[in-house]
Amino acid sequence: MHAIEKILAKNSGRAEVRTGEIVTAKVDFAEINDLYLQTVYSFYEMGGEKVWDNERCAFVFDHYAPCPDIKSASNHKEMREFAQKNGLRFHFDTHCGVCHQVMPEAGVIYPGMIVVATDSHTTTHGAFGAMGTGCGATDMATILMTGELWFRVPEIIEVRLEGETPKGVFPKDVILAVLGKIRADGAVYKAIDFTGSYVENLGVPGRMTICNMAVEMGAKTAYMQPNQAVLDYVTPRAVRPFEVVSTDPGYQYAESYVFDVSTLVPQLACPSSVENVHPLPEVVSEGEVRLNQGYIGSCTGGRTEDLAAAAAILRGKHIAEYTRLVVIPASAEVMQECMEKGYIQELMRAGATISTPGCGACLGAHEGILAPGETCITSTNRNFPGRMGSTGAKMYLASPATVAASMISGTITDPRQYL
């Protein structure tokens, strides 16, 4: 069996599972973000009284942090009341950050577990050797009542990443290149196992970036076999004992793709689809792309390493006149570390606007939304019309380094000239 199948088998009390089977499995941790107050309503409508385990579920207030309007403030109020009533051990309020960053920091994510959240980018946690997937409000209410959910055992695709990336090519470029080949519907309800020498040597932040965007190919979940970097991160934080599981030798994948990352250049997902991926030099050669805003942050591009790359490029420079660069750290822990290392100060000196840790404008709620006719280059994970504000705005997805380099001139720019 594959490691994902072993996790599903263990949590459903079975010796083995096979592709296509429906299983009912125990959920090790459940997370509800502040878009999903309906979860609370559904919980009570279905007869719920107390959550099944007050140490295995949490709310994270990240999409509207701090609240930009009365409606979101009212939603937070009701969710806080539910959390207090149930005595939840973990509650991540508006000061904490993005769910996919704060949960690993808190130690509730570890190898061999199943984590379900009301967010499609829960595939992020495959970076830790966990099975992470998203669900809607009704399914989440079921989990809160019973601690279980049904799953269809997915087909598993191998994406093998071999080699070392050249200077100026980052994990975001790698996953964009993969997306450009597999496309937005290439892995619907399938699992993606990222393997190969590049993955084996990749640190935790890069692993999270790549697994995060697996869902942009339609994936139900993502997976990477934990390496030493993962174990060094998880072991001192984990709130429970964990066991690393491994895929059996000779496992036969449903499909397999191989990428040589040593041949890559910086990539762009051009408007208005995540699969509309092109090498950055190709886009630049076709003509100047003027920018109104750059955005660095989110569960894809807001970690310490992301801000460090941007700060290194912008050190001693300033963003172009009449442009803006919004930087939102993925968590309070990231923000504090970046302040201690001077990255925040460097970015501010370069003209960046620093905002509260959280999702910010990634979903078009606040803290940097776009006006009609504007163009933004962003380190986030989606660029369809209306994602960051007006449906008349355009978004290019890129690495944080590319975002930073582009804001110096106010046009899309290859970051390699600044490295």
N, C-alpha and C positions, 0 to 999 in steps of 0.2 A: 504493500500500500504506500501511497504518498503520505507525507507528514500531515497534510491537511485531512486526509481520510482517517489517519490515526487519531487526530484530535477529535473529529466528529464521532468516531467509534467509541473512544474513551468516554466522552461526555454523554453518549446515548446508551452506555452500558452494554455495548456489543463488542464482539471479538473482531469484527471487520465490517466495512461498508463498501459499497461499489457505486460507481457512477450511475446517476439517475435514480437511486433509491431515495425515498423520503424518510427522514429520521427525526425523532424528537430528542433534542439534546439540551443538556443543562448549560446555562449561560453563566460564565464566571464573573462577568461584570457588564452592567448596563448603564448607558449614559444618555441623558436627555438634554438637548440644548434648548435655548430659549425661544426657538421657533415653534416648539411643540408643546404648548400648554394643553392642547387637545389630548395629550397622553393622560393628563390628570383627569380630565372629564371622562374619557373612555374608561379609565380605571374604575371610577365610581359607578358609571353606567353599567359596567359588567359585574358589579357587586363587590369590588375590591374594598378592603378595609385597611389592611396594613401591607406594606411591601414584604415580599418573601424573605428578604435579608437586607437589613439596613446598612450592612458593610459592603454590599456588592452592587450598589447603584448610586448614581449621583446626578445632580443637575450641574450644567455648566452654562453660565451666562456670558456668552462670547459674541453672538451675532449682533446684539444691541447693548454694547458695553462702552461707556455708560449709556443709559436709555436716551434716545433722541426724541421721543414723543410720549404722549400720555398712554397710548395703547401698550407700548412695550413696557413702560413702567408698571402698568396694571398687571400685565402678564408676569413680570418678575415677582410682584407682590404675592400673587396667588401661588406661584411655584415655590417661593420661600416658605410660605405657610405650610405647603405640603411637605417640604423637606423637614421643617421643624416638627410637624406632627408625627412624622415617621422616624425622627431621630437619626437622620442619615449621617453616617460617619464622615462621608466626603461630600462637601458642597463647595463648588467653585463659583464665587460671586464675580461681580464686574471688574474686580481688581486683578483677576488671576490670568486670563488669557484664553487662547484658542483650545478647545477641548482636546484635540489630537496632540497638542504639546503638553498641556498640564497633566493629563492622565499618566503618561510615562514618567514625568517628573515626580508625580506623587507615588509612583511605585505600584499602581494598580494594573499596569500592563507588563506582561512577562511571557516567556516562551511557553507554548503548549496550551494556551488558554483560548477560550472563545469570548470575544468582546463584541457586543452589539450596541449601536448608538443610532440616534435619530439624525444621522448625517451620512451622506453617501461616501464621504472621504474617509470613512472608518477603515478602508483598505490600507490606510497608512500603517496600521499596527502589524501588518505582515513583516515590517522591518525588524520586528523583535521575535519573529518566529511564532507569532500568535495568529489566530484566525479572526480577522476583524471584518465586520460587514454592517451595512446600514439597514434600517427598517423604518416603517411609518408609525404613526401614533397608536393605532389599534394593536399592532404586533408588540409594540413596546409596553402597552398597558398589560398585555398578556404575560410578558416577561416579569413585570413588577408584581403580578399576582402569583405566578407559579415558579418563576426562575427558569422557565424552559421556553423553547420555541422550536417550530419545525424548520427543517432545512432540506433542500434537495442537494444531494451530493453532486458537486459540479464536475464537469469535465475540467481537466487541468492542462494548461498550455505552458510549455517551457519557453522563456525568453532568456537566451544565453548571451551574456555580455562579456566579451573577452577583450583583454588588452588593457592598456593604460591610456587615459585621455590626455591629449596634448594640452599645453598651457593655454588657458583661456576657455577651456571647455569644462563645464560643470555638470553635476548630476541632472539639473533641469534640462540642459541641452541633450543629455542622453535620453531621458524619458520622452522629450519632444520628438527626437529622431525615431524612437520606437513607435510612438503614436502615429507619426506620419506614414509608417509602413503598415501597421496592423489596423489602423483606422478606428473611428469612434464606435463602430458596431462589430469590431472583430473579435470581441471576447464576451459577448452578452451572456450573463449568468454562468460564465466559466471562471475558473481560478487561474491566476498567472503566477507561476513560480519563476522568480528571477534567479538565475544561476550564472556560473562562469567566474573567471579570475577577477574581473572588475568588481563583482559583487562581494566576493570573498575578502577583498581588501578594502572595502568601502566602510567608512565610518557611519555612525548612527544618523547624523543629519541627512547625509546623502541617501541612505537607505529609506528614510522616511519620505523624502521628496519623490523618489521613484515609485514607491508603493502607493503613495497618496494618489498619483495620477493614473493608476491602473484602472480606476473606475471610469476614467474618461474614455476607455476602450470598451466600457460596458461590463467590466469584471465584477463578479460577486465578491471576490476577495483576492488578496495578493499574499505572497509568501516569499521569504528569504530565509535560508538556513542560518541560524544565529552564528556569528563569528565571535572572536574574542572581544572586539569592541562592544558588541551587544552585551555580552556577559559582564564586562567591566562596568557598563552603564546600569544594567538591571540589578545585578546581585546586591549592591548595598541599598537599593531602593525598594525592592519587591516586598510587598506587604504579606505575601504568602510564599510558601515553598513552591518551587516549580521544577518541571522536568523538560529538558530539551528533547524533542522527538526528531527523528530523521527519516527521510524517504528510503524505502528499501532499494538496494542495488538492482539495477536492471529495470526499474519502473518504466512503463511505456506511456509517454505523454500522448494526449490526443493530437497535439500539434507541437512543432518546435521551430523557433526562429533563432537565428544566430546573428549577432551584431559585433563587428570589430570596432570598438570605441576609439581605437588609436587613429582612425581615419576621419573622425568627426571634426567639424568646425562649429562655432556657435550657431544655434538654431533659433528660429522664430515661428510661432504659430500665428499666422496672419488672420486678419478679420475675415469672416466672423465664425470660425470653427476651430476646435482644438486639433482637428486632423489636417488643417490647412497649413502644413509645416514645410518650411523652406530653409535652406542654409542662409544665414544672415548675409554673407557677402553677395549672394544672388539677389536678395531683396534690395540691398543698397545699390547694386550696379544698375538697377532698373530706374533709379531716381531717388531724390531726397525725400524722406518721410518726416515731415514736420510734426513735432510733439507739443502738446499742451501740458501733459502731466506724466510723471513717472511714479510708480507705486511699488514699494518694497515691503512685503509682509505676507501674512496669511499662514495657513497650515502647510503651504508649499514652499514659501520663500521668506519666512520671517525669523529664522533661527540665528543664533550667534554667528555662525560661519557665514551666513548670508549677509548680515550687516557688516561683518568684518571685510568681506570682499568689496562691498560698496564703499566703505570708508577708506580702504586702501586706494581705490581709484579716485575718489573725490578729495583726498588729502591735498590741501594747498590750492584747491580749485573751487569754482562756484558754478552753480547751475545757471543755465542761460536765462537772460532777462525775459520776463513775462511768461516764464514756465513755473511749475511747482513740482516738488518731489515730496511725496508723502511716505513716511516710514513708520510702520506699525510693528513693533516686536511681537513675536508669537506668544510670549508669556511675560509675567512680571519677573520671573527668574532670568529669562533671556535679557530683559531690559536692564536689570541690575548688573548682570555680567558685562553687558555692552557699555554701561556707564563706567564700571570699574576699569575696563580696558581702553576707555576713551573713544570708542566707536561712535557713541551717540553725540559726543561733543564735536567730533570731526564732521559728522553729517550735518549737524546744526550750523557749523561754521560755513559749510558749503551751501547753505540755504534750504536745507530740508525741514519739513514740518514733521515733528515727532508727535505721535498720538498714542492714546491708551492701548495697551496690549489687548488684542481681540481680533475679530474678523474685519472690522472696519468696512471699507468700501468694496471688499471682495464680492459681497452679495448686493451691492447697491443700496445699502441702508443709510450710511452716514460716513463721516470722516474721509471725504475725498471722492464723492460721487461726481460723475461727468455730465457736462451740459451737451445739448445737441450740437453736432458738428465738431466736437473735440476728439482728439486722438491721444491715447494713453499707451505707454509701454509698461507692462506690469509683470511682477514675479508670481502672480496668482495662478489659478488652475483652470479658469474658464474665460472664454472671450465671446460668447454668443451675444446677440443684440440685447441691450438692457441689463446685462450682468452687473455693470458698475454704475448704473444710472440711466441716462437717456438711451433709448433705442436708436437714436441718431448718432451715438458716439461709436468710435472704433477702438479696439484693443488689440495690441500685439503682446503675446506671451513670450517671456524671455527669462534668462537667468538674472539674479540680482546684479551681477557684474555688468551685464549688458544694459540693464536699466540705468545704472549709475553712469556708465560711459556715455550713454545716449543723452542724458540730461545736461552734460557739459556743453554740448553744442545745440541742444534742443532738436536734434535729428537722430534717427536710429543710427547707432555707431557700433562698430566692432570693438569689443572691450580689449582685445589683445594688444592694441597699440598703447594701452595704459598699464600693461602688466610687465 
